[in-house]
Amino acid sequence: MIQAKQELLQALARALAQLAPDAPPAAAFESPKQAAHGDLAITAAMPLSRSLKKNPREIAQALVDLLRAEPAVQRWVSALEIAGPGFVNLRLTPAARQSVVSEILAAGSRFGQQPATGQRVMVEFVSANPTGPLHVGHARQAALGDALCNLLASQGWQVHREFYYNDAGVQIATLAQSTQCRLRGLAPGDEGWPESAYNGDYIADIAADYRRRCTVKADDREFTASGDIDSIDDIRQFAVAYLRHEQDLDLQAFGLRFDRYYLESSLYTSGRVQATVDRLVASGHTYEQDGALWLRTTDFGDDKDRVMRKSVPEGGEGREAGTNTLYTYFVPDVAYHVDKFERGFAKVINVQGSDHHGTIARVRAGLQALDLGIPRGFPDYVLHKMVTVMRGGQEVKISKRAGSYVTLRDLVEWTSRDAVRFFLISRKADTEFVFDVDLALAQSDENPVFYVQYAHARICSVLAQYAERGGDATGAALAGADLSLLTAPSEQALLLRLADYPEMLTRATNDLAPHDVAFYLRDLSAALHAWYAAERFLGEDAALTRARMALLAATRQVLQAGLAILGVSAPEALQRAAAPAEAAA
C-alpha cells in the first residue's frame, strides 16, 4: 500500500498541474473523518476555487476526470466519489490494502524508517541540577526526550543526547550546607537547621558516606571524601559526585543513556560567558541603566528588555570570581547555545518544563543579537506540564527518599520501566498528566501499555501455535502467502492501520510529538484485538491460515518497532487478569 499511495500521489500531482498549471497546489491526501467515506481524501478543490474562479464541485469533477485516466488510479482505486462542497474520496482496491503486508515483511525492522540524511540534531533533556534525586517531572522529560531521539533517528537524523546541569551557584551551596549540617549532627526540625536546607533522607546518606571517606563515581566525575566536616569545598564536591551517581542509577533504571554531560561551570571557566557578553555589548543591542547591563530583547520580539548583569554586594552569592557582578541565568544559556551551534548541529531541541516558557524569547533574542548566522527560531523547545501521582485513590506528594516529591525511581519500583515510559508519553507534552499507579499495574484493557503489549503477546501465541502444527512462521516463508484472501472487514481495517505507520512516524517527527506513536499503537492494537475477536486464525483452509499468519507477522513487526521508539519492551507472553478462554485455535 505504501507503493500504491506513492504512485497515487504522483498521479494527483500530475492532475493538479493540468488543472492549475501556473500555481498547482501541493499534492496531498488526507484521511476521511469517517471510514465509510473511503480510504483517502483530496481537499484541493476548495482552495483552487478562488484562483480558478469556479465552483469547488466543478473543480472536483474535473479532477476526478483527470485522475481516472491515470494508470495508477486504474490499478489501485476501486471508486472515486465527490462529496460535500468538493471533497474527492478514494476507495482503494483490496490489492492496494493487502500489499502493505508484503512491504512490511520485506522491509522488516526498516519499515517506516528513512535513510540517513547526514544532518545532526542535538536533543537536550532531563538536565537536572545535582541537588537531589530525579523527580517525576524529570521522568516525563526522560520519556519524551528519549522517544523524540528515537523518532528523529528513524527519520534519518544523526542524534546526539545531551544532559546539562548547574554544578555551581546557590542550589549547590545549599546542598553543601545541608550536608555539613547533617555531619554536625543536626536534622530537619532541630534548632540551627537552615530553613532553606534540603530535608530528604538522601542528605543523611551523603553525610554518612562522606564521614566514612567513601569514593563515589558518576559518568562524568569521581571524588573521594576527606571526612573533614569543616571543608565546605570537599563536602560540595563529594555531594555533587554522590548525587550525580544517584542520578546515573535513576537513568539506568529508566534505560537511558547520554552522549555528553555539559557543566554550566565550564561556560565560565572556558571564557564563553564573558565572550558572549562582550560580543553582545559590541553588537549595540545592550545598554546600562540603574547600575545593570540590559539586552534589548524587544528588538527581536520579546515583550520587554532583559537584565544581563546586575550589581551585587561584594561576596554575594553567584558572584563570578574576582568581580562584584552577577550574570542572570539566561546569559549562560545564550553562551551554551552558541556552543551548540558551533558544534555543527543543524537542529537543537530542548525538552524542558513549562516553567521555562519565559526563557524562549530571551535566549532566541540573545542568539539573534550576536549576528552569528544562527537561524531564527533556534533552538526548538518541547515544554511539558507537571505530573500528578495517584496511588490507592490518593495523591502521592512525598517520597521518603527525596523528602518532598516522588522520584523517577519510585515510579519505576512501584510499577515498571515500561509502564512509566508509556504512560508519560501517552499524552501531549503540554497537557497535565495524572500517573495512576494502580492503573499502571492493572492487567486489563484499561491499562494502555498492557493493552498494546498484550496485542503483541497474542500474536506471538498464535504464531507459536502455527509453528507447533508444522507451519513455517518466518517472514521469508510467509512472504509468499496469497494476500488476496484477506477480505474480512476487520482485516481490511487492520491493513489500513498498518499502512499509516510510515506517515505517522514522519508526522510525529516533524511535529516533535512522540505521543502520536503511543496513540497509534493503541489504535493498531484495537484493530488487532477486533480482528482477533471476529475471525478464526488456525482453520482448515491452509492458504487462508497462511495469509492470516502473514498479516499477524506484519502486525507484530510494526508493534515491536513502535514500542521500541518509546523505549518499551514487546514481551512474547502476558497473562491478562480474568481473561476469557482464547479462541484463536
RODO-2510 file (C-alpha; in nm, 4 decimals, decimal comma):
residues 585
     n   res          X          Y          Z
     1     m     0,0000     0,0000     0,0000
     2     i     0,2939     0,2331     0,0545
     3     q     0,3891     0,1943    -0,3109
     4     a     0,0263     0,2371    -0,4127
     5     k    -0,0058     0,5638    -0,2176
     6     q     0,3198     0,6951    -0,3646
     7     e     0,2027     0,6195    -0,7184
     8     l    -0,1352     0,7775    -0,6477
     9     l     0,0319     1,0855    -0,5031
    10     q     0,2346     1,1255    -0,8225
    11     a    -0,0831     1,0852    -1,0287
    12     l    -0,2539     1,3517    -0,8187
    13     a     0,0386     1,5905    -0,8690
    14     r     0,0122     1,5494    -1,2456
    15     a    -0,3636     1,6084    -1,2396
    16     l    -0,3300     1,9224    -1,0278
    17     a    -0,0611     2,0553    -1,2610
    18     q    -0,3056     2,0213    -1,5507
    19     l    -0,5841     2,1935    -1,3568
    20     a    -0,3699     2,4847    -1,2354
    21     p    -0,0501     2,4965    -1,4440
    22     d     0,0517     2,8393    -1,3122
    23     a     0,0381     2,7508    -0,9415
    24     p    -0,0626     2,3924    -0,8696
    25     p    -0,1236     2,3172    -0,5000
    26     a     0,0875     2,0549    -0,3280
    27     a    -0,0396     1,7039    -0,3839
    28     a    -0,1601     1,5558    -0,0573
    29     f    -0,4054     1,3026     0,0760
    30     e    -0,5980     1,3248     0,3991
    31     s    -0,7718     1,0551     0,5956
    32     p    -1,1527     1,0840     0,5858
    33     k    -1,3045     1,1512     0,9262
    34     q    -1,5377     0,8545     0,8787
    35     a    -1,4218     0,5210     0,7389
    36     a    -1,7440     0,4943     0,5376
    37     h    -1,6314     0,7883     0,3255
    38     g    -1,3368     0,5987     0,1823
    39     d    -0,9669     0,5396     0,2398
    40     l    -0,8128     0,8662     0,1146
    41     a    -0,9499     1,2157     0,0613
    42     i    -0,8440     1,5079    -0,1599
    43     t    -0,9375     1,8604    -0,0485
    44     a    -0,7616     2,0607    -0,3224
    45     a    -1,0838     2,1691    -0,4971
    46     m    -1,1815     2,4165    -0,2249
    47     p    -0,8606     2,6266    -0,2196
    48     l    -0,8449     2,6108    -0,6026
    49     s    -1,1934     2,7540    -0,6407
    50     r    -1,0758     3,1089    -0,5680
    51     s    -0,7792     3,1095    -0,8065
    52     l    -0,9687     2,9284    -1,0839
    53     k    -1,2933     3,1218    -1,0153
    54     k    -1,5019     2,8070    -1,0385
    55     n    -1,7354     2,6150    -0,8111
    56     p    -1,5413     2,3632    -0,5954
    57     r    -1,7596     2,0725    -0,7060
    58     e    -1,6962     2,1652    -1,0698
    59     i    -1,3222     2,1579    -0,9993
    60     a    -1,3598     1,8283    -0,8122
    61     q    -1,5340     1,6758    -1,1148
    62     a    -1,2550     1,7930    -1,3469
    63     l    -1,0001     1,6468    -1,1055
    64     v    -1,1833     1,3132    -1,0968
    65     d    -1,1922     1,3024    -1,4785
    66     l    -0,8155     1,3597    -1,4946
    67     l    -0,7431     1,1017    -1,2240
    68     r    -0,9481     0,8304    -1,3934
    69     a    -0,7123     0,8482    -1,6894
    70     e    -0,4104     0,7766    -1,4686
    71     p    -0,2766     0,4150    -1,4761
    72     a    -0,2050     0,4207    -1,1020
    73     v    -0,5661     0,5144    -1,0302
    74     q    -0,6921     0,2421    -1,2609
    75     r    -0,4715    -0,0088    -1,0801
    76     w    -0,5169     0,0879    -0,7167
    77     v    -0,8536     0,2683    -0,6848
    78     s    -1,1921     0,0978    -0,6946
    79     a    -1,4024     0,4154    -0,6698
    80     l    -1,3683     0,7941    -0,6913
    81     e    -1,6542     0,9905    -0,5309
    82     i    -1,7309     1,3609    -0,4919
    83     a    -1,8769     1,4565    -0,1560
    84     g    -1,9853     1,7694     0,0278
    85     p    -1,8595     2,1036    -0,1025
    86     g    -1,5908     1,9431    -0,3195
    87     f    -1,4139     1,6609    -0,1398
    88     v    -1,2843     1,3763    -0,3559
    89     n    -1,2887     1,0435    -0,1733
    90     l    -1,0895     0,7444    -0,2968
    91     r    -1,1685     0,3838    -0,2181
    92     l    -0,8682     0,1604    -0,2632
    93     t    -0,8794    -0,1846    -0,4163
    94     p    -0,8300    -0,4819    -0,1840
    95     a    -0,4946    -0,5456    -0,3553
    96     a    -0,3733    -0,1951    -0,2606
    97     r    -0,4572    -0,2547     0,1036
    98     q    -0,3192    -0,6077     0,1103
    99     s     0,0159    -0,5108    -0,0410
   100     v     0,1262    -0,3495     0,2872
   101     v     0,1833    -0,6963     0,4365
   102     s     0,4431    -0,7814     0,1727
   103     e     0,6044    -0,4393     0,2131
   104     i     0,6387    -0,4832     0,5899
   105     l     0,7739    -0,8371     0,5685
   106     a     1,0255    -0,7306     0,3030
   107     a     1,1445    -0,4226     0,4950
   108     g     1,1465    -0,5882     0,8392
   109     s     1,2699    -0,3519     1,1106
   110     r     1,3400    -0,0851     0,8454
   111     f     0,9701    -0,0402     0,7672
   112     g     0,8776     0,3252     0,8143
   113     q     1,2380     0,4367     0,8517
   114     q     1,4141     0,6864     0,6273
   115     p     1,7763     0,6687     0,5054
   116     a     2,0426     0,8745     0,6803
   117     t     2,0318     1,2416     0,5821
   118     g     2,3728     1,3371     0,7198
   119     q     2,2092     1,6079     0,9318
   120     r     2,2899     1,6292     1,3025
   121     v     2,0416     1,7074     1,5769
   122     m     2,1016     1,7601     1,9483
   123     v     1,8285     1,6850     2,1976
   124     e     1,8923     1,8241     2,5435
   125     f     1,6695     1,6786     2,8121
   126     v     1,6407     1,5933     3,1819
   127     s     1,9183     1,8478     3,2619
   128     a     1,8635     1,8188     3,6378
   129     n     2,0907     2,0005     3,8799
   130     p     2,2736     1,7555     4,1109
   131     t     2,0902     1,8604     4,4257
   132     g     1,8633     1,5583     4,4705
   133     p     1,7105     1,2515     4,3050
   134     l     1,5294     1,2847     3,9730
   135     h     1,1606     1,3629     4,0270
   136     v     0,8518     1,2759     3,8210
   137     g     0,8950     1,5905     3,6109
   138     h     1,2400     1,4659     3,5119
   139     a     1,0793     1,1284     3,4398
   140     r     0,8422     1,2893     3,1911
   141     q     1,1351     1,4720     3,0318
   142     a     1,3283     1,1463     3,0120
   143     a     1,0409     0,9638     2,8421
   144     l     0,9685     1,2478     2,5991
   145     g     1,3318     1,3197     2,5186
   146     d     1,4364     0,9608     2,4593
   147     a     1,1323     0,8833     2,2432
   148     l     1,1942     1,2006     2,0442
   149     c     1,5556     1,0944     1,9871
   150     n     1,4388     0,7547     1,8626
   151     l     1,1836     0,9198     1,6336
   152     l     1,4445     1,1502     1,4826
   153     a     1,6835     0,8597     1,4298
   154     s     1,4089     0,6662     1,2496
   155     q     1,3778     0,9532     1,0013
   156     g     1,7477     0,9690     0,9160
   157     w     1,8825     1,2212     1,1685
   158     q     2,2144     1,1673     1,3442
   159     v     2,1073     1,2172     1,7068
   160     h     2,3153     1,3462     1,9985
   161     r     2,1715     1,3248     2,3533
   162     e     2,2935     1,5877     2,6000
   163     f     2,2418     1,6460     2,9741
   164     y     2,3196     1,9992     3,1012
   165     y     2,3448     2,0806     3,4675
   166     n     2,4412     2,3610     3,7004
   167     d     2,7322     2,2426     3,9131
   168     a     2,7712     2,5740     4,0978
   169     g     2,5568     2,8545     4,2325
   170     v     2,3064     2,8946     4,5150
   171     q     2,1458     2,5491     4,4933
   172     i     2,4786     2,3705     4,5108
   173     a     2,5848     2,5908     4,8009
   174     t     2,2615     2,4927     4,9792
   175     l     2,3364     2,1250     4,9130
   176     a     2,6820     2,1566     5,0691
   177     q     2,5460     2,3471     5,3672
   178     s     2,2683     2,0894     5,4226
   179     t     2,5219     1,8054     5,4163
   180     q     2,7530     1,9896     5,6564
   181     c     2,4644     2,0390     5,8997
   182     r     2,3969     1,6640     5,8917
   183     l     2,7653     1,5993     5,9552
   184     r     2,7409     1,8191     6,2635
   185     g     2,4535     1,6139     6,3997
   186     l     2,1636     1,8366     6,3013
   187     a     1,8433     1,7106     6,1442
   188     p     1,5364     1,8797     5,9945
   189     g     1,3391     2,0461     6,2708
   190     d     1,6377     2,0910     6,5027
   191     e     1,7349     2,4320     6,6274
   192     g     2,0001     2,5649     6,3926
   193     w     1,8765     2,3665     6,0910
   194     p     1,8652     2,6177     5,7992
   195     e     1,5196     2,6974     5,6645
   196     s     1,6454     2,6672     5,3065
   197     a     1,8196     2,3304     5,3609
   198     y     1,7259     2,0106     5,1774
   199     n     1,5359     1,7769     5,4122
   200     g     1,5359     1,4418     5,2329
   201     d     1,6943     1,1301     5,3795
   202     y     1,9432     1,1329     5,0936
   203     i     2,1277     1,4209     5,2645
   204     a     2,1908     1,1999     5,5682
   205     d     2,3165     0,9244     5,3345
   206     i     2,5609     1,1662     5,1707
   207     a     2,6879     1,2788     5,5105
   208     a     2,7337     0,9215     5,6323
   209     d     2,9397     0,8237     5,3260
   210     y     3,1410     1,1455     5,3470
   211     r     3,2267     1,0680     5,7079
   212     r     3,3384     0,7169     5,6014
   213     r     3,5621     0,8771     5,3367
   214     c     3,3975     0,6846     5,0553
   215     t     3,4763     0,7253     4,6871
   216     v     3,1847     0,7920     4,4529
   217     k     3,1958     0,7694     4,0761
   218     a     2,9490     0,9077     3,8248
   219     d     2,9532     0,9063     3,4462
   220     d     3,1305     1,2418     3,4394
   221     r     3,3238     1,2633     3,7679
   222     e     3,4796     1,0792     4,0647
   223     f     3,5610     1,2086     4,4130
   224     t     3,6945     1,0666     4,7404
   225     a     3,5670     1,2230     5,0635
   226     s     3,8232     1,3673     5,3031
   227     g     3,5949     1,3321     5,6040
   228     d     3,6768     1,6894     5,7086
   229     i     3,3457     1,8405     5,8224
   230     d     3,4917     2,1925     5,8110
   231     s     3,5912     2,1733     5,4432
   232     i     3,2807     2,3055     5,2683
   233     d     3,4517     2,2701     4,9282
   234     d     3,5245     1,8995     4,9851
   235     i     3,1684     1,8481     5,1056
   236     r     3,0334     2,0253     4,7978
   237     q     3,2397     1,8209     4,5529
   238     f     3,1540     1,4947     4,7248
   239     a     2,7813     1,5760     4,7439
   240     v     2,7684     1,6675     4,3740
   241     a     2,9509     1,3479     4,2730
   242     y     2,7286     1,1430     4,5058
   243     l     2,4075     1,2801     4,3565
   244     r     2,5371     1,2551     4,0012
   245     h     2,5956     0,8855     4,0784
   246     e     2,2410     0,8584     4,2166
   247     q     2,1032     1,0235     3,9043
   248     d     2,3008     0,7795     3,6934
   249     l     2,1251     0,4967     3,8794
   250     d     1,7901     0,6639     3,8105
   251     l     1,8747     0,6896     3,4406
   252     q     1,9924     0,3286     3,4306
   253     a     1,6646     0,2187     3,5901
   254     f     1,4952     0,4046     3,3058
   255     g     1,7196     0,2515     3,0398
   256     l     1,8563     0,5889     2,9357
   257     r     2,1981     0,6994     2,8170
   258     f     2,3526     1,0329     2,7226
   259     d     2,6333     1,1156     2,4832
   260     r     2,7573     1,4078     2,6902
   261     y     2,7132     1,5761     3,0275
   262     y     2,7683     1,9507     2,9951
   263     l     2,8633     2,1580     3,3003
   264     e     2,7408     2,5141     3,3338
   265     s     3,0624     2,5997     3,5205
   266     s     3,2612     2,5191     3,2071
   267     l     3,0940     2,8115     3,0310
   268     y     3,2624     3,0428     3,2804
   269     t     3,6000     2,8686     3,3100
   270     s     3,6323     2,8492     2,9311
   271     g     3,5514     3,2199     2,8961
   272     r     3,2413     3,1538     2,6854
   273     v     3,0098     3,3602     2,9049
   274     q     3,2381     3,6616     2,9044
   275     a     3,2991     3,6316     2,5300
   276     t     2,9230     3,6204     2,4716
   277     v     2,8656     3,9278     2,6868
   278     d     3,1479     4,1166     2,5104
   279     r     3,0030     4,0354     2,1697
   280     l     2,6514     4,1400     2,2750
   281     v     2,7884     4,4721     2,4004
   282     a     2,9778     4,5205     2,0736
   283     s     2,6618     4,4456     1,8740
   284     g     2,4995     4,7637     2,0034
   285     h     2,1975     4,5846     2,1453
   286     t     2,2838     4,6493     2,5122
   287     y     2,2629     4,9487     2,7426
   288     e     2,3415     5,0437     3,1032
   289     q     2,0609     5,1509     3,3328
   290     d     2,0159     5,1557     3,7127
   291     g     2,3599     5,0026     3,7584
   292     a     2,2675     4,6991     3,5440
   293     l     2,3514     4,5827     3,1912
   294     w     2,0422     4,5242     2,9761
   295     l     1,9860     4,3476     2,6440
   296     r     1,7329     4,4990     2,4055
   297     t     1,5462     4,1735     2,3526
   298     t     1,2449     4,3796     2,2375
   299     d     1,4406     4,4336     1,9141
   300     f     1,3830     4,0640     1,8489
   301     g     1,0217     4,0132     1,9546
   302     d     1,0443     3,9859     2,3345
   303     d     0,7797     4,1706     2,5386
   304     k     1,0383     4,3648     2,7397
   305     d     1,4145     4,4125     2,7646
   306     r     1,6066     4,1780     2,9941
   307     v     1,8772     4,2328     3,2537
   308     m     2,2027     4,0596     3,1638
   309     r     2,4132     4,1658     3,4610
   310     k     2,3165     4,3267     3,7873
   311     s     2,5347     4,4591     4,0677
   312     v     2,5548     4,2574     4,3901
   313     p     2,7375     4,3230     4,7158
   314     e     3,0982     4,2060     4,7325
   315     g     3,0890     3,8368     4,8287
   316     g     2,7296     3,7952     4,7121
   317     e     2,6033     3,4531     4,6058
   318     g     2,6565     3,3671     4,2399
   319     r     2,9349     3,6217     4,2046
   320     e     3,1974     3,5474     3,9422
   321     a     3,5432     3,5052     4,0880
   322     g     3,7179     3,8389     4,1284
   323     t     3,4155     4,0526     4,0362
   324     n     3,1123     4,2037     4,2020
   325     t     2,8732     4,1318     3,9164
   326     l     2,6169     3,8616     3,8601
   327     y     2,5000     3,7455     3,5195
   328     t     2,1334     3,6499     3,5059
   329     y     2,0576     3,2915     3,4217
   330     f     1,9693     3,3459     3,0536
   331     v     2,3209     3,4751     2,9743
   332     p     2,4960     3,1365     3,0197
   333     d     2,2016     2,9838     2,8322
   334     v     2,2843     3,2030     2,5330
   335     a     2,6543     3,1112     2,5602
   336     y     2,5620     2,7412     2,5797
   337     h     2,3512     2,7610     2,2644
   338     v     2,6276     2,9376     2,0763
   339     d     2,8421     2,6386     2,1693
   340     k     2,5728     2,4013     2,0389
   341     f     2,5563     2,5874     1,7086
   342     e     2,9335     2,5994     1,6709
   343     r     2,9496     2,2231     1,7253
   344     g     2,7652     2,1876     1,3956
   345     f     2,4145     2,0886     1,4998
   346     a     2,1691     2,1836     1,2271
   347     k     1,8835     2,1414     1,4706
   348     v     1,8682     2,1713     1,8503
   349     i     1,5695     2,0685     2,0632
   350     n     1,5332     2,1422     2,4332
   351     v     1,2877     1,9348     2,6376
   352     q     1,2032     2,1345     2,9499
   353     g     0,9280     2,2025     3,1997
   354     s     0,6639     2,4602     3,1120
   355     d     0,8096     2,6915     3,3776
   356     h     1,0911     2,7583     3,1267
   357     h     0,8481     2,9209     2,8825
   358     g     0,9788     3,2688     2,9596
   359     t     1,3345     3,1781     2,8619
   360     i     1,2493     3,1002     2,4993
   361     a     1,2143     3,4559     2,3707
   362     r     1,5185     3,5906     2,5575
   363     v     1,7508     3,3060     2,4568
   364     r     1,6479     3,3358     2,0927
   365     a     1,6809     3,7146     2,1109
   366     g     2,0305     3,6848     2,2555
   367     l     2,1333     3,4493     1,9772
   368     q     1,9980     3,6814     1,7077
   369     a     2,1667     3,9844     1,8656
   370     l     2,5038     3,8114     1,8299
   371     d     2,4631     3,8122     1,4494
   372     l     2,6392     3,4776     1,4060
   373     g     2,4112     3,3474     1,1326
   374     i     2,2100     3,1383     1,3762
   375     p     1,8647     3,0712     1,2247
   376     r     1,5615     3,2432     1,3731
   377     g     1,3647     3,0025     1,5897
   378     f     1,6838     2,8275     1,7052
   379     p     1,6576     2,6286     1,9270
   380     d     1,3279     2,4377     1,9218
   381     y     1,1531     2,3682     2,2513
   382     v     0,9251     2,0923     2,3764
   383     l     0,7715     2,2089     2,7039
   384     h     0,5883     1,9695     2,9320
   385     k     0,3484     2,0253     3,2182
   386     m     0,3506     1,8713     3,5623
   387     v     0,2703     1,5134     3,6615
   388     t     0,0385     1,4236     3,9484
   389     v     0,0890     1,0797     4,1005
   390     m    -0,2124     0,8868     4,2346
   391     r    -0,1959     0,5666     4,4375
   392     g    -0,4860     0,3954     4,6102
   393     g    -0,7106     0,6811     4,5023
   394     q    -0,4950     0,9380     4,6818
   395     e    -0,2429     1,1877     4,5503
   396     v     0,1140     1,0989     4,6453
   397     k     0,3213     1,4068     4,7222
   398     i     0,6077     1,2920     4,9395
   399     s     0,8855     1,0397     4,8922
   400     k     1,0932     0,9349     5,1925
   401     r     1,3971     0,9239     4,9675
   402     a     1,3548     1,2793     4,8394
   403     g     1,1738     1,4405     5,1292
   404     s     0,9254     1,6449     4,9281
   405     y     0,8460     1,4816     4,5949
   406     v     0,8006     1,1483     4,4174
   407     t     1,1125     1,0340     4,2332
   408     l     1,1613     0,8691     3,8983
   409     r     1,2914     0,5571     4,0719
   410     d     0,9830     0,5474     4,2949
   411     l     0,7616     0,5221     3,9864
   412     v     0,9769     0,2507     3,8298
   413     e     0,9879     0,0497     4,1543
   414     w     0,6126     0,0853     4,2121
   415     t     0,5215    -0,0152     3,8553
   416     s     0,7788    -0,0884     3,5821
   417     r     1,0049     0,0885     3,3386
   418     d     0,7670     0,0046     3,0541
   419     a     0,4658     0,1484     3,2343
   420     v     0,6442     0,4705     3,3288
   421     r     0,7757     0,5280     2,9786
   422     f     0,4469     0,4519     2,8008
   423     f     0,2244     0,6411     3,0450
   424     l     0,4383     0,9563     3,0398
   425     i     0,4342     0,9658     2,6584
   426     s     0,0656     0,8822     2,6226
   427     r    -0,0459     1,2469     2,6419
   428     k     0,0674     1,5625     2,4650
   429     a     0,3587     1,7201     2,6488
   430     d     0,1744     2,0490     2,7050
   431     t    -0,1111     1,8824     2,8947
   432     e    -0,1078     1,7994     3,2631
   433     f    -0,0937     1,4289     3,3362
   434     v    -0,2154     1,2075     3,6183
   435     f     0,0004     0,8979     3,6672
   436     d    -0,2257     0,6353     3,8256
   437     v    -0,0010     0,3734     3,9879
   438     d    -0,2913     0,1282     4,0321
   439     l    -0,3867     0,1546     3,6640
   440     a    -0,0237     0,1048     3,5597
   441     l    -0,0252    -0,2279     3,7487
   442     a    -0,3606    -0,3472     3,6152
   443     q    -0,3610    -0,6405     3,3733
   444     s    -0,6629    -0,5182     3,1834
   445     d    -0,7609    -0,3378     2,8648
   446     e    -0,7895    -0,0108     3,0610
   447     n    -0,4110    -0,0123     3,1095
   448     p    -0,2769     0,1282     2,7790
   449     v     0,0705    -0,0254     2,7962
   450     f    -0,0717    -0,3656     2,8879
   451     y    -0,3288    -0,3313     2,6078
   452     v    -0,0551    -0,2785     2,3478
   453     q     0,1852    -0,5372     2,4893
   454     y    -0,0979    -0,7905     2,5125
   455     a    -0,1692    -0,7406     2,1418
   456     h     0,1921    -0,8328     2,0689
   457     a     0,1799    -1,1315     2,3045
   458     r    -0,1415    -1,2567     2,1410
   459     i     0,0260    -1,2531     1,8013
   460     c     0,3274    -1,4421     1,9356
   461     s     0,0968    -1,7039     2,0882
   462     v    -0,0884    -1,7667     1,7612
   463     l     0,2321    -1,7805     1,5553
   464     a     0,3770    -2,0276     1,8074
   465     q     0,0680    -2,2469     1,7736
   466     y     0,1004    -2,2298     1,3953
   467     a     0,4641    -2,3441     1,4206
   468     e     0,3677    -2,6270     1,6568
   469     r     0,1242    -2,7519     1,3913
   470     g     0,4029    -2,7651     1,1370
   471     g     0,3678    -2,4212     0,9811
   472     d     0,6657    -2,2035     0,8957
   473     a     0,6108    -1,8696     1,0730
   474     t     0,9252    -1,6972     0,9489
   475     g     0,8872    -1,3798     0,7488
   476     a     1,0560    -1,5330     0,4457
   477     a     0,8138    -1,8247     0,4403
   478     l     0,5065    -1,6070     0,4889
   479     a     0,6101    -1,3574     0,2214
   480     g     0,4627    -1,5799    -0,0461
   481     a     0,1178    -1,6048     0,1112
   482     d    -0,1900    -1,5363    -0,1013
   483     l    -0,2855    -1,1991     0,0457
   484     s    -0,5930    -1,1674    -0,1777
   485     l    -0,7686    -1,3911     0,0755
   486     l    -0,7551    -1,1150     0,3391
   487     t    -1,1004    -0,9738     0,2707
   488     a    -1,2789    -0,9736     0,6093
   489     p    -1,3837    -0,6221     0,7226
   490     s    -1,1717    -0,6464     1,0381
   491     e    -0,8726    -0,7469     0,8238
   492     q    -0,9242    -0,4505     0,5917
   493     a    -0,9308    -0,2147     0,8894
   494     l    -0,6078    -0,3606     1,0260
   495     l    -0,4382    -0,3360     0,6860
   496     l    -0,5234     0,0332     0,6595
   497     r    -0,3917     0,0981     1,0094
   498     l    -0,0602    -0,0753     0,9285
   499     a    -0,0208     0,1397     0,6190
   500     d    -0,0466     0,4554     0,8318
   501     y     0,2731     0,3748     1,0239
   502     p     0,5383     0,5399     0,7994
   503     e     0,3404     0,8622     0,7597
   504     m     0,2694     0,8686     1,1323
   505     l     0,6426     0,8494     1,2092
   506     t     0,7216     1,1331     0,9700
   507     r     0,4402     1,3497     1,1039
   508     a     0,5304     1,2820     1,4679
   509     t     0,8935     1,3711     1,3973
   510     n     0,8076     1,6946     1,2172
   511     d     0,5679     1,7955     1,4958
   512     l     0,8059     1,6876     1,7761
   513     a     0,5154     1,4775     1,9019
   514     p     0,6199     1,1348     2,0347
   515     h     0,2743     1,0955     2,1895
   516     d     0,1496     1,0294     1,8344
   517     v     0,3343     0,6967     1,8474
   518     a     0,1527     0,5956     2,1671
   519     f    -0,1822     0,6957     2,0140
   520     y    -0,1042     0,4975     1,7001
   521     l    -0,0048     0,1849     1,8927
   522     r    -0,3298     0,1894     2,0863
   523     d    -0,5286     0,2233     1,7630
   524     l    -0,3296    -0,0547     1,5964
   525     s    -0,3808    -0,2787     1,8992
   526     a    -0,7541    -0,2061     1,8945
   527     a    -0,7679    -0,3137     1,5286
   528     l    -0,5732    -0,6314     1,6122
   529     h    -0,7967    -0,7197     1,9077
   530     a    -1,1102    -0,6580     1,6983
   531     w    -0,9798    -0,8890     1,4243
   532     y    -0,8829    -1,1486     1,6849
   533     a    -1,2384    -1,1473     1,8225
   534     a    -1,4005    -1,1639     1,4779
   535     e    -1,2019    -1,4305     1,2919
   536     r    -1,0572    -1,7780     1,3410
   537     f    -0,6884    -1,7877     1,2534
   538     l    -0,5906    -2,1567     1,2603
   539     g    -0,8641    -2,3072     1,0472
   540     e    -0,8776    -2,5897     0,7927
   541     d    -0,8120    -2,3656     0,4919
   542     a    -0,4313    -2,3790     0,4727
   543     a    -0,3990    -2,0872     0,2262
   544     l    -0,6202    -1,8571     0,4332
   545     t    -0,4380    -1,9568     0,7511
   546     r    -0,1043    -1,8761     0,5916
   547     a    -0,2296    -1,5365     0,4714
   548     r    -0,3520    -1,4548     0,8200
   549     m    -0,0189    -1,5609     0,9693
   550     a     0,1489    -1,3195     0,7290
   551     l    -0,0781    -1,0374     0,8472
   552     l    -0,0075    -1,1305     1,2099
   553     a     0,3686    -1,1305     1,1466
   554     a     0,3467    -0,7879     0,9813
   555     t     0,1434    -0,6501     1,2707
   556     r     0,3929    -0,7913     1,5200
   557     q     0,6765    -0,6188     1,3348
   558     v     0,5065    -0,2795     1,3497
   559     l     0,4113    -0,3194     1,7166
   560     q     0,7718    -0,4075     1,8013
   561     a     0,9053    -0,1105     1,6068
   562     g     0,6601     0,1357     1,7583
   563     l     0,7246     0,0154     2,1130
   564     a     1,0988     0,0411     2,0505
   565     i     1,0537     0,4087     1,9558
   566     l     0,9031     0,4614     2,3023
   567     g     1,1723     0,2521     2,4727
   568     v     0,9115    -0,0065     2,5783
   569     s     0,9601    -0,3825     2,5534
   570     a     0,7487    -0,6167     2,3413
   571     p     0,7003    -0,9313     2,5559
   572     e     0,6050    -1,2569     2,3876
   573     a     0,3786    -1,3640     2,6730
   574     l     0,1475    -1,1803     2,9139
   575     q    -0,1272    -1,3034     3,1396
   576     r    -0,4417    -1,0932     3,1402
   577     a    -0,6380    -1,0945     3,4644
   578     a    -0,9677    -1,2833     3,4390
   579     a    -0,9192    -1,3322     3,0662
   580     p    -1,1845    -1,5373     2,8849
   581     a    -1,0796    -1,8559     2,7110
   582     e    -0,8827    -1,7763     2,3963
   583     a    -1,0424    -1,8842     2,0698
   584     a    -0,7510    -1,8430     1,8304
   585     a    -0,7306    -2,2096     1,7562
***
